[in-house]
Amino acid sequence: MGGYYGSPATILKNNRNLLKKHDRNKWKNLQTSYRKELKEKEASPELLAEIRKKFQRQRRNNIIIPLVLTLIFAFLFYFGIAYYFNLP
C-alpha cells in the first residue's frame, strides 16, 4: 500500500526542482519562428467594405430573427389563452 514518506519540505523542494528543468527559451524560440512565418496582409478598401456589409447583415439578422420569433410566440400564447378561457 502506498503511503506518505518524507517531509513536506523535501517534497516541495523536489517539486520545485522539477519545475526548474523546463527550458523557457525553447518556447520563446518557437514563438519567434512562428512569427517569421506569418505574412502581413493588406486589405483593400473594397474588401473592407464587403466585410463591413457582411457584419452589418449578421447583426441585423441577430436582432430581427429573435424579435419575429418572440412576436409569433406572443400571438400564439395570447390566442391559446383566449381560446382556453373562451375570451372574445
SULDANOR-V807230 format. One record per backbone hydrogen bond with DSSP energy under -0.5 kcal/mol. NH is the residue of the N-H (numbers start at 1). CO is the residue of the C=O. Records with the same first field share a line. If there is no record, write none. Layout:
BEGIN
NH->CO  CO
END
This chain:
BEGIN
5->3
11->7
12->8
13->9
14->10
15->11
16->12
17->13
18->14
19->15
20->16
21->17  18
22->19
24->22
27->23
28->24
29->25
30->26
31->27
32->28
33->29
34->30
35->31
36->32
37->33
38->34
48->44
49->45
50->46
51->47
52->48
53->49
54->50
55->51
56->52
57->53
58->54
59->55
60->56
61->57
62->58
63->59  60
64->60
65->61
67->63
68->64
69->65
70->66
71->67
72->68
73->69
74->70
75->71
76->72
77->73
78->74
79->75
80->76
81->77
82->78
83->79
84->80
85->81
86->83
87->82
END
